[in-house]
Amino acid sequence: MLELRHLRSLQAIAETRTLAEAAERVHLTQSALSHQIRALEAHYGLKLFERRPSGLLYTQAGERLLALAHSVIPQVADTERDLLRIENETHGSLRIALECHTCFDWLMPVMDEFRRRWPEVEVDLVAGFHSEPLALLEDGRADVVIGSRPAKRRPYVVRPLFRFEILMVLANAHRLRGRRHIEAKDLIGETLITYPVPEARIDLIREVLMPAGVQLERRTAELTVAVLQLVASRRGVAALPNWGVKSYVDHDYVQARRIMRSGLWSELHAVAPKALAERLYFEDFVQIVRDTCQSQLDGIELIG
């Protein structure tokens, strides 16, 4: 018998292309998810997937069930929201603090869609740069922090969003423009332009420069456009998310190169107090972020 949990599993497999990642997303073991799929295939007498080197590929039968999942799951979510409204349990707030300030580029359409779905919930941004974003949750000044995965999870709930690559941004005439990728030693003597946040929160410094024993002069700017203007005018280099620099690279304003041969990758997570995570509108916000960014941002990978 086809159930809603089956449709959610099929949707998770479509998004991840692997049973292991899909199982984690729907909170099952891989063996339990495999058993669930085999039971569906036995029920209908049809194969739902073919295994390929690139991952699982849906058969015609699998595609039909996946189309049903894409249709039914949003309707179920809409109905659940309506039921909560009937019970008058949707009033609340969603004050969002950003650790990654280039997130402004994609957060606006996310907030617009959230307001459309949850008009009763007050949604707002917590302005400014914060050296310790999680302290905003502790002090009750924010409801959600979007940023890196915290080392200490208690008493928070962490929802994975997506993985992205950080690129080295250079002036068009920079001496390193001919390199395919940039190593730590290549940056000796450069000025690093960053947001005004602690060094421990800067991936390039923490993951690349410090292990190599390289220390750069640092200059800060609060706005992404200001960082890019400084780079373009050859005042230094910057390390920014791929989505944050794409339009500037496409218009030949600056150059972008991979950091290290394997690339420098980071992740974004939504962190919230456990009490808020029990609200359906928080989980819906997380899903809106994932769906919106997957459709609008190039070069990201959903996680979790």
N, C-alpha and C positions, 0 to 999 in steps of 0.2 A: 504494500500500500504506500502510495506517495505521500510524504509528509513535508511540512514546512522545513524541518531540519535537513531533509534531503536537498531541498532547493538551496538552502543556505550553503550546504557543502559544495554543491555544484558551482555556485557562484564563487566560492572561495578558491576552488580549483582553477576556475577560469582566470582569476586574478593573479594567482601565484604560479600556475603551470606545474606545480609539484605537490605530491600528496603530503610530504612532510610539512611544508609551510602552510598548506591548506588546513591540515589537521590542527596545527597550532592556532590558527585563526579561529576555528570553530570549537576550540577547547576539547579536542579529542586526541587520543593517541593515533599514530599512523595506522596501526593495525585495526583499530576500531573504525577509522574512516574507510579503509580498504574493505572491511567487512560490510560496511553500509553500502558502498558502491556495488559490491558483488551481489548483495541482496536485491538491489534495484535492477541490476542486469538480469538476474534470475527471474525476477517478477515479470519483466517485460520480454524476456527471451532475446534481448538485443545487447550488443556491446555499446558502451557509452564513450569509450576512449580508445585511442591508439597511442602506444608509447613511441615517441620520437626522441632523437638526441637533444632537441630543443625543449623537451618536456612533453606533457600530456596533450594530445590533440583530440578534440571532440569529434565523434562520429556524427552522422546525420541525426541519429536518435538522440545523442547527447546534446547537440545544438538545439534540438526542439525543446528538450527539458530545460536547457539553460535559458532559452527565450521565455519560457514560462516563469522561471525564477526571476528574471529581470522585470517581468510584468507583475508578479504576485507580491514579491517582497516589499516593494515600495508601497503597494496598496495596504499591506498589513501594517507597515509603519505609520501610514496616514491614519488608519483606523485606531491604532493604539494611541496616537496623539489625540484624536478626537475623544476617545474614552477618558483619557486623563483630563481633558478640558471639561468633560461632563462632571467629573469628580472635583474640578476646580483645584487640581494639584500642580498646575503648570506655572503658576506665578513664581518668579524668582529672578535671579540675576546671573549674568555670565560676563564677569569683568575679566578681560583677557590681557595678560602681560606677555610680552615677547622678549625672549632671550636672543633670538635671531632677528635682527632688525630689517633685513631684506625681506622678511615675511610679509611686510606691508604690501609688497607687490602682488601677492595672491590672496591676502586675507580679506580684502574689501568684498569681492564677489562671494566669499564664504559667509561673511556677516550678512550680506544682503539676502542670501538664500535662507540663512538661519532665521532672520527676521520674518521672512515670508512664511516659514513653517511654524514658528513659535512667536507670534506677535505679543503674547502675554509676558514673555521673558525679556527683561531689560538686558541688552547686550551693549558692551562698551569696551574701549581700549584703555588700559592703564598707561598713561603717557610717561615719557621719559626713559632714561637709561638707568638700570638697576644693577648694582654690583652683586646682589644676592637675590635673584628673582623669587626663589622659594620662600624667602622671608616675607614676601608679600602675601603668600598663602597663610603663613603662620600668624601674621598680624591681621588677617581678615581684609586686606586691601585689594586682593585679587581672588578670583575664583578658579582661574585656569592659567597655567604657565605653559607656553609653547617654547620648547627649547630642547637641549640635549637631555639624555636619560639621566636622572639623578642617581648619585652613588647610593644614597640612602632613600629607600622607597617609603618607609613608614613615616607618618601615617597617611601616605598618599597612594592614589591609584594612578598608574602610568599606562597610557594608551599609545601604542606605536602609530606613527603617521607614515613617514616615508624616508627613504635613503637618497642622498644626493651627493654629487661630486663638487668639491671646492676647487676652483681654478685660480691660477696665478694670473693677475691682470697687469699688463705692461703697457707703456706708451708705444705708439706705432713705430717709433724710431729707437726703441730700447735695444741695448746691446744683446739681450737674450732673445730677441724676437725670432731668431733663426732656429732656436732649440725646439724639439718636439715635446720635451718635458723638462721640468726645472728641478734640480736637486738642491739640498740645503747649502752646499758649498758654493753653488752658483750665485747665491744671494749675498755673499759676504761683501760688505761695503754699501749695501742698499739701505734705504729708509723704508720701513714698513708702515703703511697707512692703515689704520684700523679704526673701529668704533671705540669710544672711551669706556672699555670694559677691562676687567682684570686679565692679565696674561694667561692665567689658568683656563680661561674660557675661550681662548683663541686657538683653534685646532692647529693652525700652521705652527705656532710657537710650541704648543704642547706636544704634538705628534711628530713634527719634522725638525724644527730648529733645535730645541733643547736636547733631544737624543744625539744630534750631531755636534753639539757643543758650539752652535752658531748663535750669536746674539746680535740683533740688529737695532739700529736707532729706530725709535718709534714716534710716529706722529698720529694724532687722532682727529677725526671729524665725525659729527653726529649723523649726517645725512649720506645716504648711498651716493647720490649725485655729486656731493662734495668730494667724497672719496675718489670717485671716478674722474672728476675734474683735476684733482691733484695728480692722479696717475697720468692722465693725458698730457698734462703740462710738465711731465718728467720730474715731479717732486718726490717720487717714490713708487713702490709697487704695492699691490694689495692682494689679498686672498679672499675671494667672494664666491658664494654659491653660483652654480652654473645658470640657474634661472635668473639671477639678479643681474648678470652681465650680458645675457644673450643679445638683447636688442642693441646694446652699445657696440658689441662685436660685429653684429650684422650690418651696422651702419658705419663700420670702420673708424669708430671713435677711439677704441683701444684694441689691444690684442689680448688673447687669453690662451694660456698653455696649461697642460696637465702638470700636476705637482707629483714628482717621482714617477717612475715608470708605471707603477701599478695604480697611480692616482691617489688622491687624498679624499676619503669619503667620510661623511658624517650622517647623523640621523636626527630627525625631529620627533619629539614625543609630546603628547598633551598630558600634563600633570595636574591633578586636582585632589582635593580632600575626599576621603571616602564617602562622606555624607553627600557631596555633590554627585559623585559617580553613580549613586543609586537613582538619580533622576534620569528619566528617559531622554530629556532634552540634551543632557551632556553627551550621552552615547550618540545621539543623532548629530550633534555638532562635530564629533570626531569623524563620523562617516561622511559628513558633508565636506570636511577638509580633505579626506582621502579621495573622494569621488571628484571633487573640483580640481585638485592638484594633478590627479592622474590624467584628467582630460585636457588640462591647460598647460602643464609644465613639461618641457622636454627633458629627458635624461634623468628622471627620478624612478625609484623602485619602491613600491609599497612594501611595508614590512609588518611582521606580526601576524 
